[in-house]
Amino acid sequence: MRLRRAYADFLALQRVAQVATVDRRGVPHVVPVCLVVDGGRLYFASGKSGRKIANLQANPKVAVSADEYTEAWGRLRGVAVTGAARVHARNATFRRIRRRLYAKYPQYPVEAAIGDRDSVVIEVTPRRVYAWGFD
């Protein structure tokens, strides 16, 4: 599925998104991530030993959600994407997305470096997209 330009632009501007995964027993796990959008796909990084990585190895289905809240509920906006995840380690995609994450989040290299040996990049290919507040 192609991610509409307005949705991709919205997600690209967000500083944080929520990622939901499930383990083999179907137990959900939701965590915040720093997100970049590239070529209609969503990307975030993680330590190799993170729970979300174990979950994605057991079940590659994933959901990503980001929204802008306001007390004026008529102006609420958000995008939720469900899709399939692919884990990248020590390859060209890993390096390209690490550069993009470092550019968007300058604190990343010092506060939570994405190391070749201990980190991975997760690519989310959208299968369904749900959006609100864009019309």
C-alpha positions as CSV (number, residue, x, y, z in Angstrom):
1,M,0.0,0.0,0.0
2,R,1.2,3.5,-0.8
3,L,1.4,5.9,2.1
4,R,-0.3,9.2,1.1
5,R,2.0,12.2,0.9
6,A,0.1,14.1,3.5
7,Y,0.4,11.2,6.0
8,A,4.1,10.6,5.2
9,D,4.8,14.3,5.7
10,F,2.8,14.3,9.0
11,L,4.7,11.3,10.3
12,A,8.0,12.7,9.2
13,L,7.4,15.8,11.4
14,Q,6.5,13.9,14.5
15,R,9.2,13.7,17.2
16,V,7.8,10.5,18.7
17,A,5.5,7.7,17.6
18,Q,4.1,4.6,19.4
19,V,5.0,1.1,18.2
20,A,2.9,-1.9,19.1
21,T,4.2,-5.5,18.7
22,V,3.0,-8.8,20.1
23,D,4.8,-11.8,21.4
24,R,4.2,-15.5,20.5
25,R,1.3,-15.6,23.0
26,G,-0.3,-12.5,21.6
27,V,0.7,-10.3,24.6
28,P,0.9,-6.7,23.3
29,H,3.9,-4.4,23.9
30,V,3.7,-0.7,23.2
31,V,6.7,1.7,23.3
32,P,7.6,5.2,22.1
33,V,10.2,5.4,19.2
34,C,12.0,8.1,17.2
35,L,10.8,7.7,13.6
36,V,11.9,8.7,10.1
37,V,10.0,8.2,6.9
38,D,11.9,7.2,3.7
39,G,10.4,6.1,0.4
40,G,6.9,5.5,1.9
41,R,8.2,3.2,4.7
42,L,8.7,4.0,8.4
43,Y,11.9,3.3,10.2
44,F,13.1,3.4,13.8
45,A,16.1,2.0,15.6
46,S,16.4,-0.3,18.6
47,G,18.8,-2.3,20.7
48,K,19.1,-5.8,19.5
49,S,18.0,-7.2,22.8
50,G,14.8,-5.1,23.1
51,R,11.5,-6.8,23.7
52,K,10.1,-5.3,20.5
53,I,12.8,-7.1,18.5
54,A,12.1,-10.4,20.1
55,N,8.4,-9.8,19.4
56,L,9.1,-8.9,15.7
57,Q,11.2,-12.0,15.3
58,A,8.2,-14.1,16.5
59,N,5.6,-12.1,14.7
60,P,6.5,-9.4,12.1
61,K,3.1,-7.7,12.3
62,V,3.5,-4.2,13.8
63,A,1.4,-1.0,14.3
64,V,2.8,2.5,14.4
65,S,0.8,5.5,15.6
66,A,1.4,9.2,15.9
67,D,-0.9,12.1,16.7
68,E,-1.2,15.7,17.5
69,Y,-3.4,16.4,20.5
70,T,-5.2,19.7,21.1
71,E,-8.0,20.7,23.5
72,A,-9.9,21.8,20.3
73,W,-11.0,18.3,19.4
74,G,-12.1,19.4,15.9
75,R,-8.5,19.8,15.1
76,L,-7.2,16.5,16.3
77,R,-4.9,14.7,13.7
78,G,-3.2,11.5,13.6
79,V,-2.0,8.5,11.5
80,A,-1.9,4.9,12.4
81,V,-0.1,2.4,10.2
82,T,-0.3,-1.4,10.4
83,G,2.2,-3.5,8.4
84,A,5.0,-5.9,8.2
85,A,8.4,-5.3,9.9
86,R,11.8,-6.2,8.6
87,V,14.9,-5.9,10.8
88,H,18.1,-4.5,9.3
89,A,21.5,-5.0,10.9
90,R,24.9,-3.8,9.6
91,N,23.8,-3.2,6.0
92,A,23.3,-0.3,3.7
93,T,19.7,0.3,4.9
94,F,20.9,0.3,8.5
95,R,23.6,2.9,7.8
96,R,21.3,5.1,5.7
97,I,18.5,5.2,8.3
98,R,21.0,5.8,11.1
99,R,22.2,8.9,9.3
100,R,18.6,10.0,8.9
101,L,17.9,9.4,12.5
102,Y,21.0,11.3,13.6
103,A,20.1,14.2,11.4
104,K,16.5,14.5,12.8
105,Y,17.5,13.8,16.4
106,P,20.9,15.5,17.1
107,Q,21.0,14.0,20.6
108,Y,21.0,10.4,19.3
109,P,24.7,9.9,18.8
110,V,25.6,11.0,22.3
111,E,22.5,9.9,24.3
112,A,21.6,6.6,22.5
113,A,24.1,5.8,19.8
114,I,22.9,3.3,17.2
115,G,25.9,1.0,17.2
116,D,26.8,-1.5,14.5
117,R,27.1,-4.3,17.0
118,D,24.3,-3.7,19.5
119,S,21.5,-2.0,17.4
120,V,19.2,-2.7,14.5
121,V,16.9,-0.6,12.3
122,I,13.3,-1.7,11.8
123,E,11.6,-1.0,8.5
124,V,7.8,-1.0,8.5
125,T,6.0,-1.5,5.1
126,P,2.5,-0.2,5.4
127,R,-0.4,-2.6,4.7
128,R,-3.2,-0.4,6.1
129,V,-3.3,3.2,7.0
130,Y,-5.8,4.9,9.2
131,A,-5.8,8.7,9.5
132,W,-8.0,11.3,11.1
133,G,-8.2,15.1,10.9
134,F,-6.8,15.5,7.4
135,D,-10.0,16.3,5.5
